[in-house]
Amino acid sequence: MMHPEVVEYLRENLPKFPVDDLRRQLREEGVSDLDFEQCLAEALRSPKLTQNTRRIQPASKAAKSMLASGVLLILLVGLYALSLKPATPRAGRADAATATGESGFVGAHGWVVRLPKDYVGLSEFKDSSKRVEIVHFCKRGTDPTNFLNEGLFGEMGIVRLTVAPSDFPANPTGAASLADAVARRTAGHGEKFVLKNIQVGALSGVQVNVQSPFPRVEAYVLGQSDVYFFYASLEDDIWRDIVPSLRDARSEN
């Protein structure tokens, strides 16, 4: 549930305190983790600070019984909107290009993706603790303002990756819970889709090809500590180059 007073409180205090500290404080006030994630997404979407902060009232505790999978997926949905409000993206660290022109992108926490020829990764963070990283993989020279319009992703060959802390255990049970949560969320939107389990190196995940009303492809890959959420307009050669190449050193034997 969205609580305007919580959103206001977060807008005022996010520049001053770590997100985890605010989460703990609001939990003590009776704000569930589910409500917190929804309010956090709204506060980050409209980051204008207010001058006066009202004392929040305790919220219902009923939602505290929600599964961790639901909490994470709501966070990811919020990150959809957050990624549409770009800061100035930074170019990520890339390995030297091979003879084919391919190169590798190294994320902030050590994960790696192989990039097609003439592709780069532009990275930014949406939280002060720099635990939620959003990377747009695109052709070199792409104007970052195009990241605002997901309708251009297919035409311009853009793939977005959101890396966020995982609430799922890094084992078959966690992977099954993730797949179930993704299926329930997509079905809940009334969309027509095809879902399949995928294996990306040592990592398990699930891919969703949404057919209508807004065609797109999504992949959720479960790492040791993070969930990797890929998004594109269609499953083309660029998608098939980037997504299967993901490697998480913490999950490799």
C-alpha positions as CSV (number, residue, x, y, z in Angstrom):
1,M,0.0,0.0,0.0
2,M,1.2,3.5,-0.9
3,H,1.4,5.8,2.1
4,P,1.9,9.5,1.1
5,E,3.3,10.4,4.5
6,V,6.0,7.7,4.2
7,V,6.9,8.9,0.7
8,E,7.2,12.4,2.0
9,Y,9.4,11.2,4.9
10,L,11.7,9.2,2.5
11,R,12.1,12.2,0.2
12,E,13.2,14.3,3.1
13,N,15.6,11.8,4.7
14,L,17.1,9.7,1.8
15,P,19.9,12.3,1.2
16,K,20.7,12.1,5.0
17,F,20.6,8.5,5.9
18,P,21.3,5.0,4.4
19,V,18.3,3.2,2.9
20,D,18.8,0.3,5.3
21,D,18.7,2.6,8.3
22,L,15.4,4.1,7.2
23,R,14.0,0.7,6.4
24,R,14.7,-0.4,10.0
25,Q,13.4,2.8,11.6
26,L,10.1,2.6,9.6
27,R,9.7,-1.1,10.3
28,E,9.7,-0.2,14.0
29,E,7.0,2.4,13.2
30,G,4.9,-0.4,11.8
31,V,5.6,0.1,8.0
32,S,5.9,-3.3,6.4
33,D,8.8,-4.2,4.0
34,L,6.3,-4.4,1.2
35,D,4.9,-0.9,1.8
36,F,8.4,0.4,2.3
37,E,9.6,-0.8,-1.2
38,Q,6.5,0.8,-2.8
39,C,7.0,4.1,-1.1
40,L,10.8,4.0,-1.8
41,A,10.2,3.6,-5.5
42,E,7.8,6.5,-5.5
43,A,10.1,8.7,-3.4
44,L,13.0,8.0,-5.8
45,R,10.8,8.6,-8.8
46,S,10.0,12.1,-7.7
47,P,13.0,13.1,-5.6
48,K,12.0,16.7,-4.9
49,L,12.5,17.4,-1.2
50,T,9.9,19.0,1.0
51,Q,10.6,21.4,3.7
52,N,8.4,19.9,6.4
53,T,8.2,16.2,7.3
54,R,5.1,14.9,9.1
55,R,5.3,12.2,11.8
56,I,4.3,9.0,10.1
57,Q,1.5,6.9,11.7
58,P,1.9,3.2,12.2
59,A,0.8,1.2,9.2
60,S,-0.9,-2.1,9.1
61,K,1.3,-5.1,9.8
62,A,-0.8,-7.6,7.9
63,A,1.5,-7.4,4.8
64,K,4.5,-8.5,6.8
65,S,3.5,-12.1,6.1
66,M,4.1,-11.6,2.4
67,L,6.8,-13.9,0.8
68,A,10.2,-12.4,0.2
69,S,9.7,-13.1,-3.4
70,G,6.9,-10.6,-3.6
71,V,9.0,-8.0,-1.9
72,L,11.8,-8.4,-4.4
73,L,9.6,-8.3,-7.4
74,I,7.9,-5.2,-6.3
75,L,11.3,-3.7,-5.9
76,L,12.2,-4.7,-9.5
77,V,9.0,-3.2,-10.8
78,G,9.9,0.0,-9.0
79,L,13.3,-0.1,-10.6
80,Y,11.6,-0.2,-14.1
81,A,10.3,3.3,-13.4
82,L,13.5,4.5,-11.7
83,S,15.6,3.5,-14.7
84,L,13.5,5.7,-16.9
85,K,14.8,8.8,-15.0
86,P,18.5,8.7,-16.0
87,A,21.2,10.5,-14.2
88,T,24.4,10.9,-16.1
89,P,25.5,7.3,-16.8
90,R,29.1,6.3,-16.4
91,A,30.8,4.0,-18.8
92,G,31.6,0.8,-17.0
93,R,35.0,-0.9,-16.9
94,A,35.6,-3.0,-20.0
95,D,38.2,-5.5,-20.9
96,A,40.2,-5.1,-24.1
97,A,38.4,-5.9,-27.2
98,T,39.1,-9.3,-28.9
99,A,39.9,-9.7,-32.6
100,T,36.2,-9.9,-33.3
101,G,35.6,-6.6,-31.7
102,E,33.8,-8.1,-28.7
103,S,34.7,-6.9,-25.2
104,G,33.7,-7.5,-21.6
105,F,31.8,-5.3,-19.1
106,V,32.6,-5.7,-15.4
107,G,29.9,-4.6,-13.0
108,A,30.5,-2.8,-9.7
109,H,30.4,-6.0,-7.7
110,G,32.5,-8.2,-10.0
111,W,30.0,-9.8,-12.3
112,V,30.9,-9.9,-16.0
113,V,29.0,-9.7,-19.3
114,R,30.5,-10.2,-22.8
115,L,29.5,-7.4,-25.2
116,P,29.0,-7.6,-28.9
117,K,31.2,-5.7,-31.3
118,D,30.9,-1.9,-30.9
119,Y,28.8,-2.2,-27.7
120,V,29.4,-0.4,-24.4
121,G,27.7,-0.5,-21.0
122,L,26.5,2.7,-19.3
123,S,26.0,2.2,-15.6
124,E,24.4,4.2,-12.8
125,F,23.2,3.7,-9.3
126,K,19.7,4.4,-7.9
127,D,20.6,4.2,-4.2
128,S,23.2,5.9,-2.0
129,S,24.7,2.6,-0.8
130,K,25.4,1.7,-4.5
131,R,23.8,-1.8,-4.2
132,V,21.3,-1.3,-7.0
133,E,23.1,-1.0,-10.3
134,I,21.4,-0.3,-13.6
135,V,23.3,-0.8,-16.8
136,H,22.2,-0.1,-20.4
137,F,24.1,-2.1,-23.0
138,C,24.0,-0.2,-26.3
139,K,25.9,0.7,-29.4
140,R,28.8,3.0,-28.9
141,G,27.7,6.6,-29.2
142,T,24.0,6.0,-28.2
143,D,22.4,9.1,-26.7
144,P,21.5,8.1,-23.0
145,T,18.2,10.1,-23.3
146,N,17.0,7.2,-25.5
147,F,16.9,5.1,-22.3
148,L,13.8,6.9,-21.4
149,N,11.7,5.3,-24.1
150,E,11.5,1.5,-23.9
151,G,9.7,1.6,-27.2
152,L,13.1,2.4,-28.8
153,F,15.0,-0.5,-27.3
154,G,14.3,-2.9,-30.1
155,E,15.1,-0.4,-32.9
156,M,18.3,0.7,-31.2
157,G,19.4,-2.7,-29.9
158,I,19.3,-1.7,-26.2
159,V,19.3,-4.2,-23.4
160,R,18.9,-3.1,-19.8
161,L,20.2,-4.9,-16.8
162,T,19.2,-4.2,-13.2
163,V,21.3,-5.8,-10.4
164,A,19.7,-5.8,-7.0
165,P,20.3,-7.7,-3.7
166,S,18.4,-11.0,-3.7
167,D,15.9,-12.2,-1.1
168,F,16.0,-15.7,-2.5
169,P,18.5,-18.4,-1.4
170,A,21.0,-19.4,-4.0
171,N,19.8,-22.9,-4.4
172,P,17.2,-24.9,-6.4
173,T,14.5,-23.9,-3.9
174,G,15.3,-20.3,-4.3
175,A,15.3,-20.6,-8.1
176,A,11.9,-22.3,-8.0
177,S,10.5,-19.6,-5.8
178,L,11.8,-16.9,-8.1
179,A,10.3,-18.5,-11.1
180,D,6.9,-18.9,-9.3
181,A,7.0,-15.3,-8.2
182,V,7.7,-14.0,-11.8
183,A,4.9,-16.2,-13.2
184,R,2.4,-14.9,-10.7
185,R,3.3,-11.3,-11.2
186,T,3.2,-11.5,-15.0
187,A,-0.1,-13.4,-14.9
188,G,-1.5,-10.9,-12.5
189,H,-1.1,-8.1,-15.1
190,G,-3.4,-10.0,-17.5
191,E,-0.6,-10.4,-20.1
192,K,-0.2,-13.2,-22.6
193,F,3.3,-14.7,-22.1
194,V,5.5,-17.7,-22.4
195,L,7.8,-18.6,-19.5
196,K,10.8,-21.0,-19.5
197,N,13.6,-21.9,-17.1
198,I,17.0,-20.9,-18.2
199,Q,20.6,-21.8,-17.2
200,V,23.2,-19.0,-17.5
201,G,26.6,-20.6,-16.8
202,A,26.3,-21.8,-13.2
203,L,23.3,-19.7,-12.5
204,S,19.6,-20.6,-12.7
205,G,16.9,-18.3,-13.8
206,V,13.6,-17.8,-15.7
207,Q,12.9,-16.0,-19.0
208,V,9.5,-14.4,-19.8
209,N,8.5,-13.6,-23.4
210,V,5.5,-11.3,-23.1
211,Q,3.5,-11.4,-26.3
212,S,0.7,-8.9,-25.6
213,P,-0.3,-6.2,-25.0
214,F,3.2,-4.8,-24.8
215,P,5.7,-7.3,-26.3
216,R,9.0,-7.6,-24.6
217,V,11.5,-10.2,-23.1
218,E,12.6,-10.3,-19.5
219,A,15.1,-12.6,-17.8
220,Y,15.6,-13.0,-14.0
221,V,18.9,-14.8,-13.1
222,L,19.6,-15.8,-9.5
223,G,23.2,-15.2,-8.3
224,Q,24.8,-15.9,-5.0
225,S,23.9,-12.5,-3.5
226,D,22.0,-10.7,-6.3
227,V,19.2,-11.1,-8.8
228,Y,20.1,-10.1,-12.4
229,F,17.1,-8.6,-14.2
230,F,17.5,-8.2,-18.0
231,Y,14.9,-6.3,-20.1
232,A,14.7,-5.8,-23.9
233,S,12.0,-5.3,-26.5
234,L,12.7,-8.6,-28.3
235,E,14.8,-11.8,-28.1
236,D,17.2,-11.0,-30.9
237,D,20.9,-11.8,-31.6
238,I,22.0,-9.0,-29.2
239,W,19.9,-10.5,-26.4
240,R,21.3,-14.0,-27.1
241,D,24.8,-12.6,-27.1
242,I,24.5,-10.7,-23.8
243,V,22.3,-12.6,-21.5
244,P,23.9,-16.1,-21.7
245,S,27.3,-14.5,-21.2
246,L,26.7,-13.3,-17.7
247,R,29.1,-14.7,-15.1
248,D,29.0,-14.1,-11.3
249,A,32.4,-14.9,-9.8
250,R,30.8,-15.5,-6.4
251,S,28.7,-18.3,-7.8
252,E,31.4,-20.0,-9.8
253,N,33.2,-23.0,-8.4
